[in-house]
Amino acid sequence: MTDFVKAITSGDLPPGNGTVVEVKGRSIAIFNVGGEFYALDNTCIHRGGPLGEGYVDSNCLTVQCPWHGWEYSLVNGASPVNPLAKVEKFEVRVEGDDVMVAVEG
Protein backbone atom coordinates (compact mmCIF):
# COMPACT_ATOMS: atom_id res chain seq x y z
CA MET A 1 0.00 0.00 0.00
CA THR A 2 1.29 3.45 -0.92
CA ASP A 3 1.01 6.11 1.76
CA PHE A 4 1.92 9.79 1.71
CA VAL A 5 4.31 10.42 4.59
CA LYS A 6 5.64 13.76 5.81
CA ALA A 7 9.26 14.02 4.76
CA ILE A 8 10.17 17.64 5.58
CA THR A 9 8.71 21.06 6.23
CA SER A 10 8.84 23.17 3.06
CA GLY A 11 10.65 26.05 4.79
CA ASP A 12 13.52 23.73 5.78
CA LEU A 13 14.69 23.32 2.16
CA PRO A 14 15.60 26.52 0.28
CA PRO A 15 15.00 26.66 -3.50
CA GLY A 16 17.83 25.22 -5.59
CA ASN A 17 18.84 22.71 -2.94
CA GLY A 18 18.42 19.07 -2.06
CA THR A 19 18.36 17.12 1.16
CA VAL A 20 18.24 13.50 2.26
CA VAL A 21 15.51 12.06 4.46
CA GLU A 22 14.56 8.59 5.56
CA VAL A 23 10.95 7.61 4.94
CA LYS A 24 9.74 4.13 5.87
CA GLY A 25 13.32 2.88 5.88
CA ARG A 26 14.11 4.35 2.43
CA SER A 27 16.80 6.96 1.81
CA ILE A 28 15.08 9.60 -0.33
CA ALA A 29 16.53 12.74 -1.91
CA ILE A 30 14.15 15.71 -1.94
CA PHE A 31 14.76 18.77 -4.09
CA ASN A 32 13.20 22.24 -4.13
CA VAL A 33 13.22 23.96 -7.51
CA GLY A 34 11.50 27.33 -7.29
CA GLY A 35 9.03 26.07 -4.70
CA GLU A 36 8.25 22.86 -6.62
CA PHE A 37 9.36 19.71 -4.78
CA TYR A 38 10.71 16.50 -6.33
CA ALA A 39 11.77 13.21 -4.74
CA LEU A 40 14.11 10.50 -6.03
CA ASP A 41 15.82 7.47 -4.58
CA ASN A 42 18.95 8.90 -2.95
CA THR A 43 21.32 6.27 -4.40
CA CYS A 44 23.00 6.83 -7.76
CA ILE A 45 22.93 3.62 -9.79
CA HIS A 46 26.54 4.12 -10.96
CA ARG A 47 28.44 3.78 -7.68
CA GLY A 48 25.90 4.52 -4.95
CA GLY A 49 26.59 8.23 -4.57
CA PRO A 50 24.19 10.40 -2.51
CA LEU A 51 22.00 12.25 -5.01
CA GLY A 52 20.55 14.48 -2.28
CA GLU A 53 24.00 16.03 -1.92
CA GLY A 54 24.35 16.62 -5.67
CA TYR A 55 24.22 19.74 -7.83
CA VAL A 56 20.68 20.77 -8.80
CA ASP A 57 20.28 22.35 -12.23
CA SER A 58 17.08 24.36 -11.91
CA ASN A 59 16.97 25.16 -15.64
CA CYS A 60 17.13 21.54 -16.81
CA LEU A 61 15.39 20.03 -13.76
CA THR A 62 18.24 17.59 -13.16
CA VAL A 63 20.49 16.55 -10.31
CA GLN A 64 24.14 15.61 -10.77
CA CYS A 65 25.63 12.96 -8.50
CA PRO A 66 28.44 14.52 -6.44
CA TRP A 67 30.71 11.48 -6.85
CA HIS A 68 31.02 10.96 -10.61
CA GLY A 69 28.66 13.42 -12.27
CA TRP A 70 25.87 11.10 -13.42
CA GLU A 71 22.72 13.13 -14.04
CA TYR A 72 19.08 12.28 -13.41
CA SER A 73 15.86 14.06 -14.28
CA LEU A 74 13.97 15.34 -11.26
CA VAL A 75 10.75 14.83 -13.23
CA ASN A 76 11.07 11.10 -13.99
CA GLY A 77 14.35 9.83 -12.49
CA ALA A 78 15.86 8.94 -15.90
CA SER A 79 19.31 9.89 -17.09
CA PRO A 80 19.17 12.47 -19.91
CA VAL A 81 22.10 10.61 -21.51
CA ASN A 82 20.67 7.08 -21.23
CA PRO A 83 16.93 6.89 -20.41
CA LEU A 84 17.33 3.22 -19.42
CA ALA A 85 19.56 4.34 -16.51
CA LYS A 86 17.12 5.61 -13.93
CA VAL A 87 16.45 5.89 -10.22
CA GLU A 88 13.06 5.55 -8.60
CA LYS A 89 10.92 8.69 -8.62
CA PHE A 90 8.43 9.32 -5.81
CA GLU A 91 5.20 11.27 -6.02
CA VAL A 92 5.26 14.45 -3.91
CA ARG A 93 2.53 16.71 -2.68
CA VAL A 94 2.57 19.71 -0.36
CA GLU A 95 -0.06 19.99 2.36
CA GLY A 96 0.26 23.33 4.12
CA ASP A 97 3.95 23.46 5.10
CA ASP A 98 4.42 19.68 4.95
CA VAL A 99 6.15 18.06 2.01
CA MET A 100 4.61 14.60 1.68
CA VAL A 101 6.22 11.71 -0.24
CA ALA A 102 4.37 8.61 -1.48
CA VAL A 103 6.20 5.48 -0.34
CA GLU A 104 5.03 1.88 -0.39
CA GLY A 105 5.21 -0.19 2.72
N, CA and C of each residue as an Amber inpcrd file, in Angstrom:
protein
   315
   0.8390000  -1.1770000   0.0000000   0.0000000   0.0000000   0.0000000
   0.8890000   1.2460000   0.0000000   0.5310000   2.2060000  -0.8340000
   1.2860000   3.4490000  -0.9190000   0.6500000   4.4900000  -0.0160000
   1.4650000   5.0710000   0.8480000   1.0110000   6.1080000   1.7600000
   1.8230000   7.3700000   1.5310000   1.1840000   8.5230000   1.6970000
   1.9160000   9.7860000   1.7110000   2.3800000  10.0320000   3.1380000
   3.6920000  10.2460000   3.2760000   4.3080000  10.4230000   4.5870000
   5.0420000  11.7590000   4.5920000   4.9180000  12.4890000   5.7050000
   5.6420000  13.7580000   5.8090000   7.1350000  13.4860000   5.7930000
   7.8230000  14.1770000   4.8780000   9.2640000  14.0170000   4.7600000
   9.9970000  15.1950000   5.3770000   9.5440000  16.4180000   5.0620000
  10.1660000  17.6410000   5.5780000   9.1130000  18.7340000   5.6660000
   9.5030000  19.8390000   6.2710000   8.7070000  21.0590000   6.2350000
   9.2690000  21.9030000   5.0990000   8.4050000  22.4660000   4.2670000
   8.8440000  23.1720000   3.0590000   9.8700000  24.2710000   3.3510000
   9.7280000  24.9750000   4.4490000  10.6490000  26.0470000   4.7940000
  12.0380000  25.5800000   5.1710000  12.2120000  24.2740000   5.3980000
  13.5180000  23.7310000   5.7760000  14.4300000  23.4710000   4.5800000
  13.8950000  23.6060000   3.3570000  14.6910000  23.3190000   2.1630000
  14.5960000  24.4940000   1.1930000  15.6270000  25.3550000   1.1680000
  15.6000000  26.5200000   0.2790000  15.5840000  26.1120000  -1.1950000
  14.9980000  26.9390000  -2.0630000  14.9970000  26.6560000  -3.5000000
  16.4120000  26.4580000  -4.0380000  16.5340000  25.5090000  -4.9740000
  17.8250000  25.2170000  -5.5940000  18.6600000  24.2240000  -4.8290000
  18.0850000  23.6320000  -3.7770000  18.8410000  22.7090000  -2.9370000
  18.1540000  21.3570000  -2.8350000  18.9270000  20.3990000  -2.3380000
  18.4180000  19.0680000  -2.0620000  18.7560000  18.6820000  -0.6420000
  18.0770000  17.6580000  -0.1550000  18.3550000  17.1210000   1.1640000
  18.0410000  15.6260000   1.1380000  18.4890000  14.9330000   2.1480000
  18.2360000  13.4980000   2.2580000  17.4110000  13.2420000   3.5050000
  16.3590000  12.4510000   3.3380000  15.5150000  12.0560000   4.4630000
  15.3060000  10.5560000   4.4050000  14.9270000  10.0000000   5.5370000
  14.5600000   8.5920000   5.5650000  13.0610000   8.4990000   5.7760000
  12.3920000   7.7950000   4.8640000  10.9520000   7.6080000   4.9360000
  10.6740000   6.1230000   4.8160000  10.0610000   5.5590000   5.8480000
   9.7360000   4.1290000   5.8660000  10.9570000   3.2680000   5.5300000
  12.1000000   3.6420000   6.0820000  13.3240000   2.8770000   5.8840000
  14.0210000   3.1120000   4.5540000  13.5220000   4.0410000   3.7370000
  14.1100000   4.3510000   2.4340000  14.8580000   5.6660000   2.5140000
  16.0390000   5.7130000   1.9040000  16.7990000   6.9580000   1.8070000
  16.3120000   7.6840000   0.5510000  15.7040000   8.8550000   0.7550000
  15.0800000   9.6010000  -0.3320000  15.6940000  10.9960000  -0.4140000
  16.0120000  11.3990000  -1.6460000  16.5310000  12.7410000  -1.9050000
  15.3540000  13.6180000  -2.3010000  15.2120000  14.7550000  -1.6260000
  14.1460000  15.7080000  -1.9380000  14.7950000  16.9980000  -2.4230000
  14.2110000  17.5770000  -3.4720000  14.7560000  18.7740000  -4.0920000
  13.6760000  19.8420000  -4.1870000  14.0900000  21.0910000  -3.9830000
  13.2030000  22.2390000  -4.1260000  13.7010000  23.0630000  -5.3040000
  12.8750000  23.1500000  -6.3390000  13.2200000  23.9640000  -7.5050000
  12.1320000  25.0200000  -7.6410000  12.4440000  26.2200000  -7.1920000
  11.4970000  27.3250000  -7.2860000  10.1870000  27.0840000  -6.5620000
  10.2400000  26.3570000  -5.4690000   9.0320000  26.0720000  -4.6980000
   8.3150000  24.8000000  -5.1200000   8.7950000  24.1480000  -6.1700000
   8.2540000  22.8560000  -6.6150000   9.1630000  21.7670000  -6.0470000
   8.5750000  20.7490000  -5.4380000   9.3610000  19.7090000  -4.7850000
   9.3590000  18.4220000  -5.5990000  10.5140000  17.7580000  -5.6050000
  10.7140000  16.5020000  -6.3270000  11.3940000  15.5220000  -5.3770000
  11.1500000  14.2250000  -5.5790000  11.7700000  13.2130000  -4.7350000
  12.2460000  12.0370000  -5.5830000  13.4990000  11.6440000  -5.3460000
  14.1120000  10.5050000  -6.0290000  14.7590000   9.5960000  -4.9980000
  14.9930000   8.3450000  -5.3990000  15.8210000   7.4710000  -4.5800000
  17.1640000   8.1830000  -4.4220000  17.7180000   8.1520000  -3.2310000
  18.9470000   8.8960000  -2.9520000  20.1960000   8.2450000  -3.5210000
  20.1280000   7.0150000  -4.0040000  21.3180000   6.2730000  -4.3990000
  21.5250000   6.2680000  -5.9060000  22.6310000   6.8450000  -6.3470000
  23.0030000   6.8320000  -7.7600000  23.2560000   5.3870000  -8.1860000
  22.7620000   5.0040000  -9.3580000  22.9350000   3.6170000  -9.7950000
  24.3590000   3.3180000 -10.2650000  25.1650000   4.3380000 -10.4910000
  26.5360000   4.1190000 -10.9600000  27.4130000   3.5250000  -9.8660000
  27.5700000   4.2490000  -8.7710000  28.4370000   3.7800000  -7.6770000
  27.8600000   4.0600000  -6.3000000  26.5500000   4.3500000  -6.2500000
  25.9040000   4.5230000  -4.9530000  26.0510000   5.8900000  -4.3260000
  26.4230000   6.8820000  -5.1020000  26.5930000   8.2340000  -4.5710000
  25.2830000   8.8170000  -4.0560000  25.3810000   9.7860000  -3.1290000
  24.1920000  10.3970000  -2.5110000  23.6140000  11.5290000  -3.3650000
  22.5630000  11.2500000  -4.1040000  21.9970000  12.2510000  -5.0090000
  21.5040000  13.4960000  -4.2740000  21.0380000  13.3360000  -3.0450000
  20.5520000  14.4750000  -2.2770000  21.6210000  15.5010000  -1.9630000
  22.8770000  15.1210000  -2.1380000  23.9960000  16.0340000  -1.9240000
  24.5440000  16.5710000  -3.2460000  23.8640000  16.2540000  -4.3480000
  24.3450000  16.6240000  -5.6710000  23.9670000  18.0300000  -6.0780000
  24.4740000  18.4240000  -7.2590000  24.2170000  19.7390000  -7.8270000
  22.8670000  19.7250000  -8.5370000  21.9950000  20.6560000  -8.1800000
  20.6790000  20.7710000  -8.7960000  20.7400000  21.8250000  -9.8990000
  20.3770000  21.4240000 -11.1110000  20.2850000  22.3530000 -12.2340000
  18.8160000  22.7300000 -12.3860000  18.4710000  23.9200000 -11.9040000
  17.0830000  24.3630000 -11.9090000  16.5430000  24.5850000 -13.3160000
  17.4070000  24.9240000 -14.2620000  16.9660000  25.1630000 -15.6350000
  16.5830000  23.8680000 -16.3500000  17.3620000  22.8190000 -16.1340000
  17.1320000  21.5400000 -16.8110000  16.3300000  20.5550000 -15.9660000
  16.0720000  20.9170000 -14.7020000  15.3870000  20.0260000 -13.7560000
  16.1100000  18.6890000 -13.6370000  17.4280000  18.7820000 -13.3680000
  18.2350000  17.5870000 -13.1590000  19.0510000  17.7250000 -11.8770000
  19.5370000  16.5760000 -11.4160000  20.4900000  16.5540000 -10.3080000
  21.7080000  15.7780000 -10.7860000  22.8830000  16.2500000 -10.3930000
  24.1360000  15.6120000 -10.7680000  24.7380000  14.9660000  -9.5330000
  25.0300000  13.6740000  -9.6230000  25.6300000  12.9620000  -8.5000000
  26.9680000  13.6100000  -8.1390000  27.2040000  13.8600000  -6.8420000
  28.4420000  14.5220000  -6.4410000  29.6900000  13.6560000  -6.5940000
  29.5350000  12.3510000  -6.7580000  30.7090000  11.4790000  -6.8490000
  31.3030000  11.4220000  -8.2500000  30.4810000  11.1490000  -9.2630000
  31.0230000  10.9560000 -10.6110000  30.2510000  11.6960000 -11.6980000
  29.3190000  12.5530000 -11.3070000  28.6620000  13.4210000 -12.2730000
  27.4930000  12.8380000 -13.0450000  27.0420000  11.6370000 -12.7150000
  25.8750000  11.1040000 -13.4220000  24.6810000  12.0080000 -13.1510000
  23.8720000  12.2430000 -14.1730000  22.7160000  13.1290000 -14.0430000
  21.4100000  12.3580000 -14.1320000  20.4210000  12.8760000 -13.3980000
  19.0840000  12.2830000 -13.4070000  18.0440000  13.3980000 -13.4690000
  16.9750000  13.1320000 -14.2120000  15.8580000  14.0630000 -14.2840000
  15.1060000  14.0610000 -12.9600000  14.7900000  15.2460000 -12.4660000
  13.9710000  15.3370000 -11.2610000  12.5180000  14.9810000 -11.5680000
  12.1310000  15.0780000 -12.8200000  10.7540000  14.8290000 -13.2290000
  10.4280000  13.3400000 -13.2900000  11.3760000  12.5330000 -13.8280000
  11.0690000  11.1050000 -13.9890000  12.1630000  10.1520000 -13.5130000
  13.2800000  10.6690000 -13.0250000  14.3500000   9.8320000 -12.4950000
  15.2900000   9.2550000 -13.5380000  15.0390000   9.4990000 -14.8280000
  15.8560000   8.9360000 -15.8980000  17.0640000   9.8110000 -16.1930000
  18.1240000   9.1650000 -16.6440000  19.3100000   9.8920000 -17.0910000
  19.0130000  10.5450000 -18.4300000  19.3700000  11.8350000 -18.6010000
  19.1670000  12.4670000 -19.9060000  20.0780000  11.8800000 -20.9890000
  21.1580000  11.2100000 -20.5810000  22.1040000  10.6100000 -21.5140000
  21.6350000   9.2180000 -21.9370000  21.1330000   8.4430000 -20.9720000
  20.6680000   7.0800000 -21.2300000  19.3720000   6.8590000 -20.4610000
  18.2180000   7.0100000 -21.0980000  16.9340000   6.8890000 -20.4090000
  16.6980000   5.5440000 -19.7220000  17.4710000   4.5130000 -20.0920000
  17.3320000   3.2200000 -19.4220000  17.9990000   3.2240000 -18.0420000
  18.9060000   4.1760000 -17.8180000  19.5590000   4.3410000 -16.5140000
  18.6960000   5.2860000 -15.7020000  18.0140000   4.7450000 -14.6970000
  17.1200000   5.6110000 -13.9310000  17.0490000   5.1790000 -12.4790000
  16.6950000   6.1420000 -11.6370000  16.4540000   5.8910000 -10.2230000
  14.9520000   6.0470000  -9.9790000  14.4890000   5.4780000  -8.8950000
  13.0650000   5.5520000  -8.5950000  12.6450000   6.9850000  -8.2890000
  11.5230000   7.3710000  -8.8440000  10.9180000   8.6930000  -8.6220000
   9.7200000   8.4970000  -7.7100000   9.5530000   9.3990000  -6.7420000
   8.4330000   9.3180000  -5.8090000   7.4800000  10.4850000  -6.0340000
   6.2020000  10.2160000  -5.9240000   5.2000000  11.2680000  -6.0220000
   5.3040000  12.1560000  -4.7870000   5.1570000  13.4710000  -4.9970000
   5.2630000  14.4460000  -3.9150000   4.0380000  15.3440000  -3.9490000
   3.5600000  15.6800000  -2.7710000   2.5260000  16.7110000  -2.6760000
   2.8120000  17.5410000  -1.4280000   2.3670000  18.8000000  -1.4880000
   2.5660000  19.7120000  -0.3650000   1.2140000  19.9680000   0.2710000
   1.1570000  19.7510000   1.5750000  -0.0560000  19.9950000   2.3550000
   0.2890000  21.0110000   3.4210000  -0.1400000  22.2530000   3.2070000
   0.2590000  23.3290000   4.1190000   1.7540000  23.5300000   3.9990000
   2.4850000  23.3540000   5.1030000   3.9460000  23.4580000   5.0990000
   4.6310000  22.1010000   5.0040000   3.8500000  21.0290000   4.9650000
   4.4150000  19.6770000   4.9540000   4.6400000  19.1770000   3.5280000
   5.8490000  18.7030000   3.2720000   6.1540000  18.0600000   2.0090000
   5.9780000  16.5600000   2.2330000   5.0010000  16.0040000   1.5160000
   4.6140000  14.6040000   1.6800000   5.1500000  13.7950000   0.5010000
   5.6800000  12.5840000   0.7880000   6.2190000  11.7100000  -0.2440000
   5.4610000  10.3910000  -0.2020000   5.0830000   9.8790000  -1.3810000
   4.3700000   8.6060000  -1.4750000   5.3750000   7.4630000  -1.4840000
   5.2960000   6.6040000  -0.4670000   6.1980000   5.4790000  -0.3370000
   5.4010000   4.2290000   0.0000000   5.7030000   3.1380000  -0.6930000
   5.0310000   1.8760000  -0.3950000   5.5770000   1.2980000   0.9040000
   4.7180000   0.5190000   1.5410000   5.2100000  -0.1940000   2.7170000
   4.3840000  -0.0800000   3.9120000
